Amino acid sequence: MKFAKLSVFLGSAVLSLGLWPAAVQAQQPVTIRLGHVGFPGSLFDISANKFAQDVNAALKGRVEVKTFHSSQLGSDEAMIKGIRVGAPEMQVPSTVMSTVDQRYGVFEMPYLIINRDHMKKVADNREVQKALFESLPARGVRVLGVWENGYRHITNNRRPIKFPGDMNDIKLRVPGGVWRVKMFKTYGANPSPMPFSEVYSALQSGVMDGQENPFSQIYSAKFHEVQKYLSLTGHVYTPAYLLVSEDFWRELPKDVQDTISKIAVAAGDFARSEGARLDKELQSKLAPPMLVNEPNKEAFIKASGEVYDEFGKQIPGGTQLIKTIQSLR
């Protein structure tokens, strides 16, 4: 009788501590938290929701992906740190990846990616994958897919940006990562990294004069409400990356890994297609109210040589990586 009572007590204690027997655990789907900084309606949000929908349908009852938008799980920087220990399990970063490995700064080189077909070739290229992806698991993360953030344009409250010199003294918010800062300093701006969730209030209050982002980020964050000018610089195309915690990934069964990997790659094609659609759809919604202008891109390209040279000198293999990407045009 005492043994029976003890068994009931221990069973209750195990359940209360969350130490579920394997048979019970097997009935529960594995939850994957997927975080990003984009607001609802952004390309980040659309892509993440599509990925979650497809994974949840393919692995129903085994895996459930839950998406968290608008920095609900923290800033890009916070999630990059947390994902290495599995909190969250997945993330969709972009520029901030250059803080994990400076070679990702190659996508900060102005006017390097000429169109989305070019980016698709770059994402699928074995030499690029080897340079950028293979060392990451040892650092606690893994890239499952190359998605899209998009072509970036400048908004500000000071003046239209037609030439690099028009950037002089403009206080410009940029994402984390040294190479975007270097680029805009070369143009004469005063760039400062800032979490995406803080940008609207910084523009509204005048702490920042401007920012630079793809149309989908500008529109979903409502920056057009607090900015006067939109300059179609298209200065950088930034990929986004589906990251997963390496420790978490290794715990998944092989067939689950294979299914998620396949869907992650397909989501990259979806993201690039949606990015092209949003570029066409959103410009008319941004200007007006903002005043739009076409900058002299040749002048910006000419002014960007210093950034390319510095990247090639500072980053081991940087020059070769640039040449490989350029060869795929």
C-alpha positions as CSV (number, residue, x, y, z in Angstrom):
1,M,0.0,0.0,0.0
2,K,2.8,2.4,0.9
3,F,4.6,1.5,-2.3
4,A,1.4,2.3,-4.3
5,K,1.1,5.7,-2.6
6,L,4.8,6.4,-3.3
7,S,4.3,5.5,-6.9
8,V,1.4,7.9,-7.3
9,F,3.3,10.7,-5.5
10,L,6.4,10.3,-7.7
11,G,4.3,10.2,-10.8
12,S,2.6,13.4,-9.8
13,A,5.9,15.0,-9.1
14,V,7.3,14.0,-12.5
15,L,4.3,15.5,-14.3
16,S,4.5,18.7,-12.2
17,L,8.1,19.2,-13.1
18,G,7.5,18.7,-16.8
19,L,9.5,15.4,-16.9
20,W,7.0,13.7,-19.2
21,P,7.5,10.0,-20.0
22,A,8.8,9.4,-23.6
23,A,5.5,7.9,-24.6
24,V,3.6,11.1,-23.6
25,Q,6.3,13.3,-25.2
26,A,5.9,11.5,-28.5
27,Q,2.3,12.6,-28.7
28,Q,3.2,16.2,-28.4
29,P,4.3,18.2,-31.4
30,V,7.7,19.9,-31.2
31,T,7.2,23.7,-31.0
32,I,9.5,25.9,-33.0
33,R,9.5,29.6,-32.2
34,L,10.4,31.7,-35.2
35,G,11.2,35.3,-34.5
36,H,11.8,38.3,-36.6
37,V,11.8,42.1,-36.3
38,G,9.4,42.8,-39.2
39,F,5.9,44.2,-38.6
40,P,2.7,42.5,-39.9
41,G,2.6,42.8,-43.6
42,S,6.4,43.0,-44.1
43,L,8.2,40.6,-46.3
44,F,9.7,39.0,-43.2
45,D,6.2,38.4,-41.8
46,I,4.8,37.1,-45.1
47,S,7.7,34.7,-45.6
48,A,7.8,33.5,-42.1
49,N,4.1,32.8,-42.1
50,K,4.3,30.9,-45.4
51,F,7.2,28.8,-44.1
52,A,5.3,28.0,-40.9
53,Q,2.1,27.2,-42.8
54,D,3.9,24.8,-45.1
55,V,5.9,23.1,-42.3
56,N,2.9,22.7,-40.1
57,A,0.9,21.1,-42.9
58,A,3.8,18.7,-43.9
59,L,4.6,17.7,-40.3
60,K,1.2,17.9,-38.7
61,G,1.2,16.4,-35.2
62,R,5.0,16.3,-35.1
63,V,6.1,19.9,-35.5
64,E,4.4,23.2,-34.9
65,V,6.1,26.4,-36.0
66,K,4.9,29.6,-34.3
67,T,5.9,33.0,-35.7
68,F,6.6,36.1,-33.6
69,H,6.8,39.4,-35.4
70,S,7.7,43.0,-34.4
71,S,10.6,42.0,-32.2
72,Q,8.3,40.1,-29.8
73,L,11.2,37.8,-29.0
74,G,13.8,40.6,-28.8
75,S,15.9,42.6,-31.2
76,D,17.9,41.0,-34.0
77,E,21.0,41.2,-31.8
78,A,19.2,39.6,-28.8
79,M,17.8,36.8,-30.9
80,I,21.2,36.1,-32.5
81,K,22.6,35.6,-29.1
82,G,19.6,33.6,-27.8
83,I,19.3,31.2,-30.8
84,R,22.7,29.7,-30.0
85,V,21.1,28.2,-26.9
86,G,17.8,27.5,-28.5
87,A,15.8,30.5,-27.4
88,P,14.3,31.0,-29.9
89,E,14.7,28.0,-32.0
90,M,14.6,29.9,-35.3
91,Q,15.1,33.5,-36.5
92,V,15.1,35.5,-39.7
93,P,17.9,38.1,-39.5
94,S,19.4,40.1,-42.4
95,T,22.2,42.7,-42.1
96,V,23.0,41.7,-38.5
97,M,24.5,38.4,-39.8
98,S,27.7,40.3,-40.4
99,T,28.1,40.5,-36.6
100,V,28.2,36.7,-36.5
101,D,30.7,36.4,-39.4
102,Q,32.1,39.5,-41.2
103,R,32.1,37.7,-44.5
104,Y,28.3,38.3,-44.6
105,G,29.2,41.9,-45.0
106,V,29.7,41.1,-48.7
107,F,26.0,41.8,-49.1
108,E,26.6,45.3,-47.8
109,M,28.7,46.1,-50.9
110,P,26.7,48.7,-52.8
111,Y,25.1,47.6,-56.1
112,L,26.7,44.1,-55.9
113,I,23.4,42.2,-56.5
114,I,21.9,43.4,-59.8
115,N,18.6,41.5,-59.7
116,R,16.7,38.7,-58.0
117,D,17.8,36.1,-60.6
118,H,21.4,37.0,-59.7
119,M,20.6,36.5,-56.0
120,K,19.1,33.1,-56.7
121,K,22.3,32.0,-58.4
122,V,24.4,33.4,-55.5
123,A,22.3,31.5,-52.9
124,D,22.7,28.3,-54.9
125,N,26.4,28.6,-55.6
126,R,28.5,26.0,-53.9
127,E,31.5,28.3,-53.4
128,V,29.4,31.0,-51.7
129,Q,27.7,28.4,-49.5
130,K,31.0,27.0,-48.4
131,A,32.3,30.5,-47.6
132,L,29.3,31.6,-45.7
133,F,27.4,28.6,-44.3
134,E,29.8,25.7,-43.4
135,S,31.5,27.4,-40.4
136,L,28.3,28.4,-38.7
137,P,27.2,25.2,-37.0
138,A,30.4,25.3,-34.9
139,R,29.2,28.7,-33.7
140,G,25.8,27.3,-32.7
141,V,23.6,28.3,-35.7
142,R,22.8,26.9,-39.1
143,V,21.4,28.6,-42.2
144,L,18.5,26.6,-43.7
145,G,17.5,29.0,-46.4
146,V,18.3,32.3,-48.1
147,W,15.2,34.5,-48.1
148,E,14.9,38.2,-48.9
149,N,14.8,41.5,-47.1
150,G,15.1,43.4,-50.4
151,Y,16.4,46.4,-52.2
152,R,17.0,49.3,-49.9
153,H,16.1,53.0,-50.4
154,I,16.7,56.1,-48.4
155,T,14.0,58.2,-46.7
156,N,14.7,61.4,-44.7
157,N,13.3,64.7,-43.6
158,R,16.1,67.0,-44.8
159,R,16.4,66.9,-48.6
160,P,16.1,64.7,-51.7
161,I,19.2,62.5,-52.1
162,K,20.4,62.7,-55.7
163,F,24.2,62.4,-55.3
164,P,26.3,61.0,-52.5
165,G,27.1,64.6,-51.3
166,D,23.5,65.1,-50.5
167,M,24.0,62.7,-47.6
168,N,26.3,65.1,-45.8
169,D,25.5,65.4,-42.1
170,I,22.2,63.5,-42.3
171,K,21.6,61.5,-39.2
172,L,20.7,58.1,-40.6
173,R,19.5,55.0,-38.8
174,V,21.1,51.8,-40.0
175,P,20.9,48.2,-38.8
176,G,23.6,46.5,-36.8
177,G,26.8,45.7,-38.7
178,V,29.9,47.7,-39.5
179,W,29.8,47.7,-43.3
180,R,26.6,49.7,-43.7
181,V,28.1,52.3,-41.3
182,K,31.3,52.4,-43.4
183,M,29.3,52.8,-46.6
184,F,27.3,55.7,-45.4
185,K,30.2,57.4,-43.8
186,T,31.9,57.2,-47.2
187,Y,29.0,59.1,-48.7
188,G,29.2,61.7,-45.9
189,A,26.3,60.7,-43.8
190,N,26.2,60.3,-40.0
191,P,25.0,56.7,-39.6
192,S,24.0,55.1,-36.3
193,P,22.9,51.5,-35.6
194,M,19.5,51.3,-33.9
195,P,17.0,48.5,-33.2
196,F,14.3,48.4,-35.8
197,S,11.5,48.7,-33.2
198,E,12.8,52.1,-32.1
199,V,13.1,53.7,-35.6
200,Y,9.6,55.2,-35.9
201,S,9.9,57.2,-32.7
202,A,13.4,58.3,-33.6
203,L,12.3,59.6,-36.9
204,Q,9.2,61.2,-35.4
205,S,11.1,63.0,-32.7
206,G,14.0,64.1,-35.0
207,V,16.6,62.0,-33.2
208,M,17.2,60.6,-36.6
209,D,16.8,62.4,-39.9
210,G,16.3,59.3,-42.0
211,Q,16.6,55.6,-42.5
212,E,17.1,53.1,-45.3
213,N,15.0,50.0,-45.9
214,P,13.1,48.0,-48.6
215,F,9.6,49.2,-49.5
216,S,7.9,46.5,-47.5
217,Q,9.7,47.4,-44.3
218,I,9.1,51.2,-44.8
219,Y,5.4,50.7,-45.5
220,S,4.7,48.1,-42.8
221,A,6.5,50.2,-40.2
222,K,4.7,53.3,-41.4
223,F,7.8,55.4,-41.8
224,H,6.1,57.3,-44.6
225,E,4.0,58.9,-41.9
226,V,7.1,60.6,-40.4
227,Q,9.3,61.1,-43.5
228,K,9.2,63.7,-46.3
229,Y,11.5,62.3,-49.0
230,L,12.0,58.9,-50.6
231,S,15.1,58.5,-52.8
232,L,15.2,55.4,-54.9
233,T,18.8,54.6,-54.4
234,G,18.5,50.8,-54.4
235,H,22.0,51.0,-52.9
236,V,22.0,47.5,-51.4
237,Y,20.1,44.3,-51.8
238,T,20.0,42.5,-48.5
239,P,19.2,38.8,-48.2
240,A,17.5,37.4,-45.2
241,Y,18.4,34.1,-43.7
242,L,16.4,31.4,-41.9
243,L,18.6,30.4,-39.0
244,V,18.1,27.5,-36.6
245,S,19.8,26.7,-33.3
246,E,22.3,24.0,-34.1
247,D,21.8,22.2,-30.8
248,F,18.0,22.1,-31.4
249,W,18.5,21.0,-35.0
250,R,20.6,18.0,-34.1
251,E,17.8,16.8,-31.8
252,L,15.3,16.5,-34.7
253,P,14.8,13.2,-36.5
254,K,16.5,13.1,-39.9
255,D,13.2,12.9,-41.9
256,V,12.0,16.0,-40.1
257,Q,15.2,17.8,-40.9
258,D,14.9,16.9,-44.5
259,T,11.3,18.2,-44.7
260,I,12.1,21.5,-43.0
261,S,15.2,22.0,-45.1
262,K,13.3,21.5,-48.4
263,I,10.5,23.9,-47.3
264,A,13.1,26.5,-46.1
265,V,14.8,26.5,-49.6
266,A,11.4,26.8,-51.4
267,A,10.5,29.7,-49.1
268,G,13.5,31.6,-50.4
269,D,12.0,31.4,-54.0
270,F,8.6,32.5,-52.5
271,A,10.2,35.4,-50.7
272,R,12.0,36.7,-53.8
273,S,8.8,36.5,-55.8
274,E,6.8,38.3,-53.1
275,G,9.6,40.9,-52.8
276,A,9.2,41.7,-56.5
277,R,5.4,42.0,-56.1
278,L,5.7,44.3,-53.2
279,D,8.2,46.6,-54.9
280,K,5.6,47.2,-57.7
281,E,2.7,47.5,-55.3
282,L,4.0,49.7,-52.5
283,Q,5.8,52.5,-54.2
284,S,2.6,54.2,-55.1
285,K,1.5,53.9,-51.5
286,L,4.6,55.5,-50.2
287,A,4.9,58.4,-52.7
288,P,2.7,60.3,-52.0
289,P,2.8,61.1,-49.1
290,M,6.6,61.2,-49.5
291,L,8.2,63.0,-52.4
292,V,10.1,60.6,-54.6
293,N,13.2,61.1,-56.7
294,E,15.6,59.1,-58.8
295,P,19.2,59.5,-57.7
296,N,22.3,59.4,-59.9
297,K,23.2,55.7,-59.3
298,E,26.4,56.0,-61.3
299,A,27.6,58.6,-58.9
300,F,26.9,56.3,-55.9
301,I,28.6,53.4,-57.6
302,K,31.7,55.5,-58.3
303,A,31.7,56.7,-54.6
304,S,31.5,53.1,-53.4
305,G,34.9,51.9,-54.5
306,E,36.6,52.6,-51.2
307,V,34.2,50.3,-49.4
308,Y,34.9,47.4,-51.7
309,D,38.7,48.0,-51.3
310,E,38.4,48.0,-47.5
311,F,36.3,44.9,-47.4
312,G,38.8,43.1,-49.6
313,K,41.7,44.1,-47.4
314,Q,40.1,43.4,-44.0
315,I,38.1,40.2,-44.6
316,P,40.0,37.0,-45.4
317,G,38.8,35.8,-48.7
318,G,36.7,38.9,-49.2
319,T,38.0,39.9,-52.6
320,Q,37.5,36.3,-54.0
321,L,34.0,36.2,-52.5
322,I,33.1,39.5,-54.3
323,K,34.6,38.2,-57.6
324,T,32.6,35.0,-57.3
325,I,29.3,36.8,-56.8
326,Q,30.1,39.2,-59.6
327,S,30.8,36.3,-61.9
328,L,27.3,35.0,-61.5
329,R,25.6,38.1,-63.0
